[in-house]
Amino acid sequence: MIRFATPPPDAASAGREDRRKVDLVAISDVHLGTRACRAADLLVYLQAIAPRRLLLVGDIIDGWMFSASGWPEQHTAILQELGAMLAAGTQIIYITGNHDDMLRRYSPMEAGNLLLCDEYELELGGKRTWFCHGDLLEHSVPTPRWMSRLGGLAFDGLAMADVPLNATRRRLGLGPTASVAWFKSRLPGVARHIRAYEDACAQAAAARGCAAVVTGHIHLPNLREVDVGEQRVTYLNCGDWVENCSALEWHDGDWSLVQAAGVGDVVEQRDMALA
């Protein structure tokens, strides 16, 4: 089940005991340290929930495009909120991605409620679930490496162009836009690459004996069933906090896809484009 939800406007002022209790939350591709990061939206979301377990599924800090000018106070506030969650008893599993691959030299590492690792497995609802960022599976996707890299650079450029555009839209009282999401939902070549990536993730999960895989990397929130031979694998993608402002929640035995206010129905549009 995919459920869209909007954090309450008074979430930031809510006491921790008043926050919405969630068994597990998975987010990915925050890209802290870049101007494209939607830190304000993420902070509102984090301050609205009290997860028992939080999985950060890669590219939380962007070591590739990091700049001092891309680290405002809101980025520090996100780290402070994560620290407060740890102190309140939330277990945080930080899974490394390609943009924060500098952390892979230190994994696995555990300190109190914080675990740093490159991948993670967990039993959820009777399904062995594999959590990974997904960049290490790119070699299984038939898209030529040069084309994938060129597309990534182009989309990074569009995401950065959206920063001043959305600042202007806010001054005009308009909601944010995501040029990258628009292009991804309409270019057939991109749709084929995304479908191949999702299938590769499901196949890798099946090979590990897992019935579900939670990933990120491609900035496309989704939840679909993939047939791998005679096995059915549940594919889930957290999305990101640059284009979609989305997260996955596991609670009361079911997955939900949560999207922040002002983003719209991008996920539904993309699902139709990939069908």
C-alpha positions as CSV (number, residue, x, y, z in Angstrom):
1,M,0.0,0.0,0.0
2,I,1.3,3.5,-0.9
3,R,-0.1,6.2,1.3
4,F,0.6,9.9,0.9
5,A,0.8,12.0,4.0
6,T,1.7,15.5,4.9
7,P,3.5,16.4,8.2
8,P,1.4,18.7,10.3
9,P,2.3,22.4,10.2
10,D,2.9,22.5,13.9
11,A,5.2,19.5,13.9
12,A,8.3,21.5,14.6
13,S,6.9,22.8,17.9
14,A,5.6,19.4,19.0
15,G,7.2,17.7,22.0
16,R,8.9,14.4,21.5
17,E,6.2,12.6,23.4
18,D,3.6,14.0,21.0
19,R,5.2,12.8,17.9
20,R,3.8,10.1,15.6
21,K,5.2,6.7,16.6
22,V,6.6,4.6,13.8
23,D,8.3,1.2,13.9
24,L,10.8,2.0,11.1
25,V,11.6,4.9,8.8
26,A,13.9,4.7,5.8
27,I,15.2,7.8,4.0
28,S,17.9,8.2,1.4
29,D,19.6,10.8,-0.9
30,V,19.4,13.8,1.4
31,H,22.6,15.3,-0.1
32,L,23.5,17.5,2.9
33,G,26.2,20.0,1.9
34,T,24.6,21.0,-1.4
35,R,22.2,23.8,-2.1
36,A,19.8,21.4,-3.8
37,C,19.0,19.6,-0.5
38,R,15.5,20.3,0.7
39,A,16.6,20.5,4.3
40,A,13.7,22.5,5.6
41,D,11.2,19.9,4.4
42,L,13.2,17.1,5.9
43,L,13.5,18.8,9.2
44,V,9.8,19.3,9.5
45,Y,9.3,15.6,8.7
46,L,11.9,14.4,11.2
47,Q,10.4,16.6,14.0
48,A,7.0,15.1,13.4
49,I,8.0,11.4,14.0
50,A,9.4,9.2,16.7
51,P,10.8,6.1,15.0
52,R,12.0,3.1,16.8
53,R,14.5,2.5,14.1
54,L,15.7,4.9,11.4
55,L,17.6,3.7,8.3
56,L,19.6,6.2,6.4
57,V,20.0,4.5,3.0
58,G,23.0,6.3,1.5
59,D,24.0,9.7,0.1
60,I,23.0,11.5,3.3
61,I,26.0,13.7,3.2
62,D,27.2,14.6,-0.3
63,G,31.0,14.2,-0.4
64,W,31.2,14.8,-4.2
65,M,29.5,18.2,-4.4
66,F,30.0,19.4,-0.9
67,S,30.6,23.1,-0.4
68,A,30.7,25.4,2.6
69,S,28.1,27.6,1.0
70,G,25.9,24.6,0.6
71,W,25.8,24.0,4.4
72,P,23.3,26.4,6.0
73,E,22.1,26.2,9.6
74,Q,19.2,23.9,8.6
75,H,21.7,21.2,7.6
76,T,23.3,21.4,11.1
77,A,19.8,21.3,12.6
78,I,19.2,17.9,10.8
79,L,22.3,16.4,12.3
80,Q,21.2,17.8,15.7
81,E,17.8,16.2,15.3
82,L,19.4,12.9,14.4
83,G,21.5,13.2,17.5
84,A,18.4,13.9,19.6
85,M,16.8,10.7,18.2
86,L,19.8,8.7,19.2
87,A,19.6,10.1,22.7
88,A,15.9,9.3,22.8
89,G,16.6,5.7,22.0
90,T,16.1,5.5,18.3
91,Q,18.4,3.0,16.6
92,I,20.0,4.6,13.5
93,I,21.6,2.5,10.8
94,Y,23.6,4.6,8.4
95,I,24.1,2.7,5.1
96,T,26.8,4.2,2.9
97,G,26.1,5.4,-0.7
98,N,28.2,6.5,-3.6
99,H,28.1,10.2,-2.7
100,D,29.2,9.4,0.9
101,D,31.5,6.5,-0.1
102,M,34.3,8.1,1.9
103,L,32.6,6.5,4.9
104,R,33.0,3.0,3.5
105,R,36.6,2.8,4.7
106,Y,35.2,2.9,8.3
107,S,32.4,0.4,8.0
108,P,31.2,-1.6,9.7
109,M,31.3,0.4,12.8
110,E,29.0,0.6,15.8
111,A,28.8,3.2,18.6
112,G,25.8,2.9,20.9
113,N,22.6,3.2,19.0
114,L,24.4,4.1,15.8
115,L,25.6,1.6,13.2
116,L,27.5,2.4,10.1
117,C,27.5,-0.2,7.4
118,D,27.4,-0.8,3.6
119,E,24.2,-2.9,3.7
120,Y,21.8,-4.3,6.2
121,E,19.3,-7.2,6.5
122,L,16.2,-7.3,8.7
123,E,13.2,-9.5,9.1
124,L,10.0,-7.5,8.5
125,G,6.6,-9.1,8.4
126,G,8.0,-12.5,7.7
127,K,10.1,-11.2,4.8
128,R,13.9,-11.1,4.9
129,T,14.5,-7.5,3.8
130,W,17.8,-6.2,2.3
131,F,18.7,-2.5,2.7
132,C,21.3,-1.1,0.3
133,H,21.9,2.2,-1.4
134,G,22.0,0.6,-4.8
135,D,25.0,2.2,-6.6
136,L,27.0,-1.0,-6.4
137,L,24.3,-2.7,-8.6
138,E,24.7,-0.3,-11.5
139,H,27.0,-2.7,-13.2
140,S,24.0,-5.0,-13.6
141,V,22.1,-2.4,-15.6
142,P,22.6,-2.6,-19.4
143,T,22.8,1.2,-19.8
144,P,26.3,2.2,-21.0
145,R,28.4,3.6,-18.1
146,W,29.2,6.8,-20.0
147,M,25.5,7.4,-20.7
148,S,24.6,6.8,-17.1
149,R,27.3,9.2,-15.9
150,L,26.3,11.9,-18.4
151,G,22.7,11.6,-17.4
152,G,23.6,11.9,-13.7
153,L,25.6,15.1,-14.4
154,A,22.7,16.6,-16.4
155,F,20.2,15.8,-13.6
156,D,22.6,17.2,-11.0
157,G,22.7,20.4,-13.1
158,L,18.9,20.6,-13.3
159,A,18.6,20.1,-9.5
160,M,20.9,23.0,-8.9
161,A,19.0,25.2,-11.4
162,D,15.8,24.5,-9.4
163,V,17.3,26.2,-6.3
164,P,17.1,29.8,-7.5
165,L,13.9,29.0,-9.4
166,N,12.2,27.7,-6.3
167,A,13.4,30.6,-4.2
168,T,11.6,32.9,-6.7
169,R,8.5,30.7,-6.6
170,R,8.4,30.9,-2.8
171,R,8.5,34.7,-3.0
172,L,5.6,34.6,-5.4
173,G,3.6,32.4,-3.0
174,L,4.0,29.4,-5.3
175,G,4.9,25.8,-4.5
176,P,8.2,24.2,-5.4
177,T,9.0,22.6,-8.7
178,A,11.3,19.7,-9.6
179,S,12.6,19.8,-13.2
180,V,14.5,16.5,-12.8
181,A,11.3,14.7,-11.8
182,W,9.5,16.2,-14.8
183,F,12.2,15.0,-17.2
184,K,12.5,11.5,-15.6
185,S,8.8,10.9,-15.9
186,R,8.8,11.7,-19.6
187,L,12.0,10.5,-21.2
188,P,11.6,6.8,-22.4
189,G,15.4,6.1,-22.1
190,V,15.3,7.2,-18.5
191,A,12.2,5.1,-17.8
192,R,14.0,2.0,-19.3
193,H,17.1,2.6,-17.2
194,I,15.0,2.9,-14.0
195,R,13.0,-0.3,-14.7
196,A,16.3,-2.1,-15.4
197,Y,17.7,-0.8,-12.1
198,E,14.7,-1.9,-10.1
199,D,14.8,-5.4,-11.7
200,A,18.5,-5.6,-10.9
201,C,17.9,-4.8,-7.3
202,A,15.1,-7.4,-7.1
203,Q,17.3,-10.0,-8.7
204,A,20.2,-9.3,-6.3
205,A,17.9,-9.5,-3.3
206,A,16.5,-12.9,-4.5
207,A,20.1,-14.2,-5.0
208,R,20.7,-13.3,-1.3
209,G,17.6,-15.2,-0.2
210,C,15.7,-11.9,0.6
211,A,12.0,-11.4,-0.3
212,A,12.2,-7.6,-0.2
213,V,14.8,-4.9,-1.0
214,V,14.8,-1.2,0.1
215,T,17.1,1.1,-1.9
216,G,17.7,4.7,-3.0
217,H,20.2,6.1,-5.5
218,I,17.9,6.9,-8.4
219,H,15.8,9.5,-6.7
220,L,12.6,7.7,-7.6
221,P,10.2,6.7,-4.7
222,N,8.4,3.5,-5.6
223,L,6.9,0.3,-4.3
224,R,6.3,-2.6,-6.7
225,E,6.4,-6.4,-6.9
226,V,9.0,-8.0,-9.2
227,D,8.9,-11.6,-10.4
228,V,12.3,-13.2,-10.3
229,G,11.9,-16.6,-11.7
230,E,9.4,-18.3,-9.5
231,Q,10.0,-15.9,-6.6
232,R,8.3,-12.6,-6.0
233,V,10.4,-9.8,-4.6
234,T,9.1,-6.5,-3.1
235,Y,11.1,-3.6,-4.5
236,L,10.9,-0.4,-2.5
237,N,12.7,2.9,-3.1
238,C,12.9,5.7,-0.4
239,G,13.1,8.4,-3.0
240,D,15.1,11.5,-2.0
241,W,15.1,14.9,-0.4
242,V,16.1,16.9,-3.5
243,E,13.3,16.2,-5.9
244,N,10.6,14.3,-4.1
245,C,10.9,14.8,-0.3
246,S,9.8,11.2,0.4
247,A,10.4,8.5,2.9
248,L,9.3,4.9,3.5
249,E,7.6,3.9,6.8
250,W,7.1,0.4,8.2
251,H,4.4,0.4,10.8
252,D,1.8,-2.2,12.0
253,G,3.1,-4.7,9.5
254,D,2.8,-2.6,6.3
255,W,4.8,-0.2,4.2
256,S,3.7,3.3,3.5
257,L,5.3,5.9,1.2
258,V,5.2,9.4,2.7
259,Q,5.7,12.6,0.8
260,A,6.1,16.1,2.2
261,A,3.7,18.9,1.5
262,G,4.0,20.8,-1.8
263,V,5.5,18.0,-3.9
264,G,2.3,16.8,-5.5
265,D,1.6,13.4,-7.1
266,V,5.0,12.9,-8.8
267,V,5.2,9.3,-7.7
268,E,1.8,8.4,-9.2
269,Q,2.8,10.0,-12.5
270,R,6.1,8.1,-12.6
271,D,4.4,4.8,-11.8
272,M,2.2,5.3,-14.9
273,A,5.3,6.2,-17.0
274,L,7.1,3.0,-15.9
275,A,4.1,0.7,-16.3
